[in-house]
Amino acid sequence: MVRCLLQGKPVDKTNLIGVRHVKAGGRTIPVELFRNECGTVAARCLIGSADMPIIDGPTAEEVMAAVEDALEGLLFARARLAA
């Protein structure tokens, strides 16, 4: 999606191709997967009403791996700040 975002093309929310769930920090986070016009896959993480980061990649598997990595890093950083 980097290429799509740079081209100014938003995620097309009508091209939902699936929903997966990531377990992180004792939570289950739904992740919506969309097919972009340029052929990439965008993952929208439904963390909260204000937090919905979007990660893009060439395949759903690569996007989900990036989502899991990002959430683990975020939760690790939050835990360190809270300690």
N, C-alpha and C positions, 0 to 999 in steps of 0.2 A: 504494500500500500504506500510505501514511501514514494514510489513513482506516481501513484494515483493522487496522493495528497499534494505532491509538488505540482501536479497538473491542475490542482484546484477542484478535483472531483470528489464530492462527499460520498460517504458510505451509503449505498442504496439499500435502505431498510426493507425494501420489498423483496429482495433476493436472499431471504433467510434460508440457509442450507442445513442448519442444525443447531441444537442447543446441547452443550456439554456442561459438566460440573467439575469444579476444582475444589479439593479439600485443602484448606490452608488455615493455620492458626485456630483450629477447632471449629471452623466455619465451612459451610458448603456454599461456594460462590457460583451462580449460574453465569455461563459465558455463551452469548449468542454469536453464531458464525454466519457471515454474509459473504456472498460472492460479489466482488467489485466489477465494475464495467471493464477494467483493464485485465481481469482474470485472476487477480490475487484474492486472498481470503482475509477478511477483517474480523477480528474477535472483539466484541464489546463486553467488557466485564461489568456485571451488575452488582457492584459492591454496595452502593447506596444511592439515594436520589441525586446527590451532588457528585458522587464519584463513579464515573463510567468511562474508565480509560479504554482506548481502542488501540489494539496492536495488529499490525498487518504483516503478512508473509505469503510466500508462494503456495503453501498447502495448509490444510486444517491442522495436520499433525505438527508442523513447524510452529504455527501460531500458538497452539495449545502448549507446546513446550516453552515458548517464550512467556506465555501468560503465567504458567506455573513458576518459572524462574523469577519473574518480576514480583509475583505475590509473596513468594518465600523471602525475597530480599526486602520487600517493603515491611513485612511483618517482623522480620529480624531487626530491622532498623527501629521500628516502633518499640519493640521490646527493650532494646538497649536504651532508648530515650526514657522509657518509663522506669528503668531500674536506677 
